[in-house]
Amino acid sequence: MDLNADLGEGLGSWTMGDDAAVFRLVSSANVACGFHAGDPVTMLDSCRAAFELDVRVGAHVGYRDLHGFGRRSMDMSFDELYGDVLYQLGALDGIAHAVGASVDYVKPHGALYNRIVHDTDQAEAVVAAIQAYDPGLPVLGLPGSAFLRLAGEVGHPVFHEAFVDRGYQPDGTLVPRSQEGAVVHDAGKVVERAVRLATRGELEAVDGSVVRVRADSLCIHGDTPGAVELAAAVRKGLEDAGVEIAPFA
């Protein structure tokens, strides 16, 4: 099972989370590309850390929304979104190559991630940009999303993600962050969910129902309080359950 985290989300002198510690606990890193968070130096530091620790680099592309941290949905034309995704891919990939690393997959961020679960028009723009940049680049996203369906149709390797610290609705989508139950804070419950996802392919939704979730990768958010301790606990819990941690890309 792959273990991923959103990293490289600092900006200038402002830092978010303890990236150096989290990098040592995950097998894949979703690195911000400068639009929702991150900057050239942060991207450089992240790619260097990934290369040194043999962690796969994913382009964490998002809306151009630094003030909202990419968590505000935006109406964009096809070309606007297409161009923005291409720009982010090129920026991160260029920096990665400069330090011996590479962009190994793409995972959309925040509001864009959630919107292209159902918004076919925006999903088409994102997929078209990835296809134009690298037709064989793997993608990571929510099972059942329009994004993964469209990416698979044009030949991209498709991988499914589950969130160990996010609340799920009965239909398998995430609880919006504006609603109660969006984030699971109890470390014990997070570890239990991770093991259940990895070994049984299921989790409990906010209404108590059981949701089947196919997962190739489990995500822990690096910006949550106690993220390092939580990531360490999840990794230990998975390994104790006999789950090998390995990148999907």
C-alpha positions as a Markdown table, in Angstrom:
| # | Residue | x | y | z |
|---|---|---|---|---|
| 1 | Met | 0.0 | 0.0 | 0.0 |
| 2 | Asp | 1.2 | 3.5 | -0.9 |
| 3 | Leu | 1.2 | 6.2 | 1.8 |
| 4 | Asn | 1.0 | 9.7 | 0.5 |
| 5 | Ala | 0.9 | 13.2 | 2.0 |
| 6 | Asp | 0.4 | 16.8 | 0.7 |
| 7 | Leu | 3.8 | 18.5 | 1.1 |
| 8 | Gly | 5.7 | 21.5 | 0.0 |
| 9 | Glu | 2.8 | 23.8 | 1.0 |
| 10 | Gly | 4.9 | 26.5 | 2.5 |
| 11 | Leu | 5.3 | 29.9 | 0.9 |
| 12 | Gly | 8.3 | 32.2 | 1.4 |
| 13 | Ser | 9.2 | 32.5 | 5.1 |
| 14 | Trp | 5.9 | 30.9 | 6.1 |
| 15 | Thr | 5.9 | 27.1 | 6.6 |
| 16 | Met | 3.2 | 24.6 | 6.9 |
| 17 | Gly | 3.8 | 21.4 | 8.9 |
| 18 | Asp | 7.1 | 19.5 | 9.4 |
| 19 | Asp | 7.8 | 18.4 | 5.8 |
| 20 | Ala | 11.3 | 17.0 | 6.7 |
| 21 | Ala | 9.8 | 14.6 | 9.2 |
| 22 | Val | 6.8 | 13.6 | 7.1 |
| 23 | Phe | 9.0 | 12.9 | 4.0 |
| 24 | Arg | 10.6 | 10.1 | 6.0 |
| 25 | Leu | 7.3 | 8.4 | 6.7 |
| 26 | Val | 5.6 | 8.3 | 3.3 |
| 27 | Ser | 6.3 | 6.6 | 0.0 |
| 28 | Ser | 4.7 | 9.4 | -2.2 |
| 29 | Ala | 4.6 | 13.2 | -1.9 |
| 30 | Asn | 2.0 | 15.4 | -3.5 |
| 31 | Val | 4.1 | 18.6 | -4.0 |
| 32 | Ala | 2.3 | 21.9 | -4.4 |
| 33 | Cys | 3.2 | 23.6 | -7.7 |
| 34 | Gly | 2.9 | 27.3 | -6.7 |
| 35 | Phe | -0.7 | 28.0 | -7.4 |
| 36 | His | -2.6 | 27.0 | -4.3 |
| 37 | Ala | 0.7 | 26.9 | -2.2 |
| 38 | Gly | 4.4 | 26.5 | -2.6 |
| 39 | Asp | 7.1 | 28.6 | -4.4 |
| 40 | Pro | 10.2 | 27.7 | -6.4 |
| 41 | Val | 12.5 | 27.3 | -3.3 |
| 42 | Thr | 9.9 | 25.2 | -1.5 |
| 43 | Met | 9.4 | 23.0 | -4.6 |
| 44 | Leu | 13.2 | 22.7 | -4.9 |
| 45 | Asp | 13.5 | 21.6 | -1.2 |
| 46 | Ser | 10.7 | 19.1 | -1.6 |
| 47 | Cys | 12.1 | 17.5 | -4.7 |
| 48 | Arg | 15.6 | 17.2 | -3.2 |
| 49 | Ala | 14.1 | 15.6 | -0.1 |
| 50 | Ala | 12.1 | 13.2 | -2.2 |
| 51 | Phe | 15.1 | 12.2 | -4.3 |
| 52 | Glu | 17.3 | 11.6 | -1.3 |
| 53 | Leu | 14.7 | 9.5 | 0.5 |
| 54 | Asp | 13.4 | 7.6 | -2.6 |
| 55 | Val | 9.9 | 9.1 | -2.3 |
| 56 | Arg | 7.9 | 9.5 | -5.5 |
| 57 | Val | 6.9 | 13.0 | -6.5 |
| 58 | Gly | 3.4 | 13.9 | -7.5 |
| 59 | Ala | 2.3 | 17.2 | -9.1 |
| 60 | His | -0.3 | 18.5 | -6.7 |
| 61 | Val | -2.0 | 20.8 | -9.2 |
| 62 | Gly | -4.8 | 23.2 | -8.0 |
| 63 | Tyr | -6.7 | 26.3 | -8.7 |
| 64 | Arg | -4.8 | 29.6 | -8.8 |
| 65 | Asp | -5.9 | 30.5 | -5.3 |
| 66 | Leu | -3.1 | 31.3 | -2.8 |
| 67 | His | -5.4 | 33.3 | -0.5 |
| 68 | Gly | -7.9 | 30.4 | -0.3 |
| 69 | Phe | -5.3 | 27.6 | -0.3 |
| 70 | Gly | -7.0 | 26.2 | -3.3 |
| 71 | Arg | -10.1 | 25.3 | -1.3 |
| 72 | Arg | -12.5 | 27.6 | -3.2 |
| 73 | Ser | -14.1 | 26.2 | -6.3 |
| 74 | Met | -13.6 | 28.3 | -9.4 |
| 75 | Asp | -15.5 | 28.6 | -12.7 |
| 76 | Met | -12.9 | 28.6 | -15.4 |
| 77 | Ser | -12.9 | 28.2 | -19.2 |
| 78 | Phe | -11.4 | 25.0 | -20.7 |
| 79 | Asp | -8.3 | 26.9 | -21.9 |
| 80 | Glu | -7.8 | 28.7 | -18.5 |
| 81 | Leu | -7.8 | 25.5 | -16.6 |
| 82 | Tyr | -5.8 | 23.6 | -19.3 |
| 83 | Gly | -3.1 | 26.3 | -19.3 |
| 84 | Asp | -2.9 | 26.5 | -15.5 |
| 85 | Val | -2.4 | 22.7 | -15.2 |
| 86 | Leu | 0.2 | 22.7 | -17.9 |
| 87 | Tyr | 2.0 | 25.5 | -16.2 |
| 88 | Gln | 2.1 | 23.8 | -12.9 |
| 89 | Leu | 3.3 | 20.5 | -14.4 |
| 90 | Gly | 6.1 | 22.2 | -16.3 |
| 91 | Ala | 7.2 | 24.1 | -13.3 |
| 92 | Leu | 7.5 | 21.2 | -10.9 |
| 93 | Asp | 8.9 | 18.8 | -13.5 |
| 94 | Gly | 11.6 | 21.2 | -14.4 |
| 95 | Ile | 12.7 | 21.6 | -10.8 |
| 96 | Ala | 12.5 | 17.9 | -10.2 |
| 97 | His | 14.7 | 17.1 | -13.1 |
| 98 | Ala | 17.3 | 19.6 | -12.0 |
| 99 | Val | 17.9 | 17.6 | -8.8 |
| 100 | Gly | 17.6 | 14.1 | -10.3 |
| 101 | Ala | 14.0 | 13.5 | -9.5 |
| 102 | Ser | 10.9 | 13.4 | -11.7 |
| 103 | Val | 7.2 | 14.0 | -11.6 |
| 104 | Asp | 5.8 | 10.4 | -11.3 |
| 105 | Tyr | 2.1 | 11.1 | -11.1 |
| 106 | Val | -0.6 | 13.9 | -10.9 |
| 107 | Lys | -3.0 | 14.4 | -8.0 |
| 108 | Pro | -5.3 | 17.5 | -8.1 |
| 109 | His | -5.7 | 19.5 | -4.9 |
| 110 | Gly | -8.5 | 20.7 | -2.8 |
| 111 | Ala | -11.5 | 22.2 | -4.5 |
| 112 | Leu | -10.3 | 21.1 | -7.9 |
| 113 | Tyr | -9.9 | 17.5 | -6.7 |
| 114 | Asn | -13.5 | 17.6 | -5.4 |
| 115 | Arg | -15.0 | 19.4 | -8.4 |
| 116 | Ile | -13.7 | 17.0 | -11.0 |
| 117 | Val | -15.3 | 14.2 | -9.2 |
| 118 | His | -18.5 | 15.3 | -11.0 |
| 119 | Asp | -17.7 | 18.2 | -13.2 |
| 120 | Thr | -16.9 | 16.6 | -16.6 |
| 121 | Asp | -16.0 | 19.8 | -18.3 |
| 122 | Gln | -13.3 | 20.7 | -15.8 |
| 123 | Ala | -12.2 | 17.1 | -15.6 |
| 124 | Glu | -11.7 | 17.1 | -19.4 |
| 125 | Ala | -9.5 | 20.2 | -19.2 |
| 126 | Val | -7.3 | 18.7 | -16.5 |
| 127 | Val | -7.0 | 15.4 | -18.3 |
| 128 | Ala | -6.2 | 17.1 | -21.6 |
| 129 | Ala | -3.4 | 19.1 | -20.0 |
| 130 | Ile | -1.9 | 16.0 | -18.5 |
| 131 | Gln | -2.3 | 14.1 | -21.8 |
| 132 | Ala | -0.6 | 16.9 | -23.7 |
| 133 | Tyr | 2.3 | 17.0 | -21.2 |
| 134 | Asp | 2.9 | 13.3 | -20.9 |
| 135 | Pro | 0.5 | 10.7 | -22.3 |
| 136 | Gly | 1.8 | 8.0 | -19.9 |
| 137 | Leu | 1.7 | 10.0 | -16.7 |
| 138 | Pro | -0.2 | 8.1 | -13.9 |
| 139 | Val | -3.0 | 9.9 | -12.1 |
| 140 | Leu | -4.3 | 9.6 | -8.5 |
| 141 | Gly | -7.8 | 10.5 | -7.5 |
| 142 | Leu | -11.1 | 9.6 | -5.9 |
| 143 | Pro | -12.6 | 6.2 | -7.0 |
| 144 | Gly | -15.6 | 6.7 | -9.3 |
| 145 | Ser | -14.6 | 10.3 | -10.3 |
| 146 | Ala | -15.0 | 11.7 | -13.7 |
| 147 | Phe | -11.4 | 12.6 | -13.6 |
| 148 | Leu | -10.2 | 9.0 | -13.2 |
| 149 | Arg | -12.7 | 7.7 | -15.8 |
| 150 | Leu | -11.6 | 10.2 | -18.4 |
| 151 | Ala | -7.9 | 9.7 | -17.7 |
| 152 | Gly | -8.3 | 6.0 | -18.0 |
| 153 | Glu | -10.2 | 6.3 | -21.3 |
| 154 | Val | -7.2 | 8.1 | -22.9 |
| 155 | Gly | -4.7 | 5.6 | -21.6 |
| 156 | His | -3.3 | 7.1 | -18.3 |
| 157 | Pro | -2.5 | 4.6 | -15.6 |
| 158 | Val | -5.2 | 5.2 | -13.0 |
| 159 | Phe | -4.8 | 4.8 | -9.2 |
| 160 | His | -7.4 | 5.1 | -6.5 |
| 161 | Glu | -6.9 | 7.1 | -3.3 |
| 162 | Ala | -8.6 | 7.0 | 0.1 |
| 163 | Phe | -8.2 | 9.4 | 3.0 |
| 164 | Val | -7.6 | 8.0 | 6.4 |
| 165 | Asp | -8.2 | 11.3 | 8.2 |
| 166 | Arg | -11.2 | 12.6 | 6.2 |
| 167 | Gly | -14.9 | 11.9 | 6.8 |
| 168 | Tyr | -16.8 | 10.1 | 4.0 |
| 169 | Gln | -20.4 | 10.4 | 2.9 |
| 170 | Pro | -22.4 | 7.2 | 2.2 |
| 171 | Asp | -21.9 | 7.7 | -1.6 |
| 172 | Gly | -18.1 | 7.5 | -1.2 |
| 173 | Thr | -17.4 | 11.2 | -1.6 |
| 174 | Leu | -15.7 | 13.3 | 1.1 |
| 175 | Val | -17.6 | 15.3 | 3.6 |
| 176 | Pro | -17.1 | 19.0 | 2.7 |
| 177 | Arg | -14.7 | 20.8 | 5.1 |
| 178 | Ser | -17.5 | 23.3 | 6.0 |
| 179 | Gln | -19.5 | 20.5 | 7.6 |
| 180 | Glu | -19.1 | 18.6 | 10.9 |
| 181 | Gly | -17.3 | 15.4 | 10.6 |
| 182 | Ala | -15.1 | 16.5 | 7.7 |
| 183 | Val | -11.8 | 15.7 | 9.5 |
| 184 | Val | -11.1 | 12.7 | 11.8 |
| 185 | His | -8.9 | 14.0 | 14.7 |
| 186 | Asp | -8.7 | 10.9 | 16.9 |
| 187 | Ala | -5.3 | 9.2 | 16.1 |
| 188 | Gly | -6.6 | 5.7 | 17.2 |
| 189 | Lys | -9.6 | 6.0 | 14.8 |
| 190 | Val | -7.3 | 7.2 | 12.0 |
| 191 | Val | -5.0 | 4.2 | 12.4 |
| 192 | Glu | -8.0 | 1.8 | 12.6 |
| 193 | Arg | -9.4 | 3.3 | 9.4 |
| 194 | Ala | -6.1 | 3.0 | 7.6 |
| 195 | Val | -5.7 | -0.7 | 8.5 |
| 196 | Arg | -9.4 | -1.4 | 7.6 |
| 197 | Leu | -8.9 | 0.3 | 4.2 |
| 198 | Ala | -5.7 | -1.5 | 3.4 |
| 199 | Thr | -6.8 | -4.9 | 4.5 |
| 200 | Arg | -10.6 | -4.9 | 3.8 |
| 201 | Gly | -11.2 | -2.1 | 1.4 |
| 202 | Glu | -13.9 | -0.4 | 3.4 |
| 203 | Leu | -14.5 | 2.3 | 6.0 |
| 204 | Glu | -17.4 | 3.7 | 8.0 |
| 205 | Ala | -19.2 | 6.8 | 6.7 |
| 206 | Val | -20.4 | 9.6 | 8.8 |
| 207 | Asp | -23.9 | 8.1 | 9.1 |
| 208 | Gly | -22.5 | 4.8 | 10.3 |
| 209 | Ser | -22.9 | 2.9 | 7.0 |
| 210 | Val | -20.1 | 0.9 | 5.6 |
| 211 | Val | -18.6 | 2.1 | 2.3 |
| 212 | Arg | -16.5 | 0.0 | 0.0 |
| 213 | Val | -13.4 | 1.9 | -1.1 |
| 214 | Arg | -10.8 | 0.6 | -3.5 |
| 215 | Ala | -7.5 | 2.2 | -2.6 |
| 216 | Asp | -4.0 | 2.0 | -4.1 |
| 217 | Ser | -2.8 | 4.8 | -1.9 |
| 218 | Leu | -3.8 | 6.2 | 1.5 |
| 219 | Cys | -3.5 | 10.0 | 2.2 |
| 220 | Ile | -2.6 | 11.7 | 5.4 |
| 221 | His | -2.8 | 15.5 | 5.4 |
| 222 | Gly | 0.5 | 17.1 | 6.3 |
| 223 | Asp | -1.1 | 20.3 | 7.4 |
| 224 | Thr | -3.2 | 18.9 | 10.3 |
| 225 | Pro | -2.1 | 19.3 | 13.9 |
| 226 | Gly | 0.2 | 16.4 | 15.0 |
| 227 | Ala | 0.6 | 15.3 | 11.4 |
| 228 | Val | 4.0 | 13.8 | 12.0 |
| 229 | Glu | 2.9 | 11.7 | 15.0 |
| 230 | Leu | -0.2 | 10.7 | 13.1 |
| 231 | Ala | 1.7 | 9.6 | 10.0 |
| 232 | Ala | 4.1 | 7.6 | 12.2 |
| 233 | Ala | 1.2 | 5.9 | 13.9 |
| 234 | Val | -0.5 | 5.1 | 10.6 |
| 235 | Arg | 2.7 | 3.6 | 9.1 |
| 236 | Lys | 3.3 | 1.5 | 12.2 |
| 237 | Gly | -0.3 | 0.3 | 12.3 |
| 238 | Leu | -0.1 | -0.7 | 8.7 |
| 239 | Glu | 3.2 | -2.5 | 9.1 |
| 240 | Asp | 2.0 | -4.2 | 12.3 |
| 241 | Ala | -1.0 | -5.5 | 10.3 |
| 242 | Gly | 1.4 | -7.0 | 7.7 |
| 243 | Val | 0.9 | -4.3 | 5.1 |
| 244 | Glu | 4.0 | -3.4 | 3.1 |
| 245 | Ile | 4.4 | 0.3 | 2.4 |
| 246 | Ala | 5.5 | 0.9 | -1.2 |
| 247 | Pro | 4.8 | 3.5 | -3.9 |
| 248 | Phe | 2.2 | 2.9 | -6.6 |
| 249 | Ala | 4.1 | 4.9 | -9.2 |
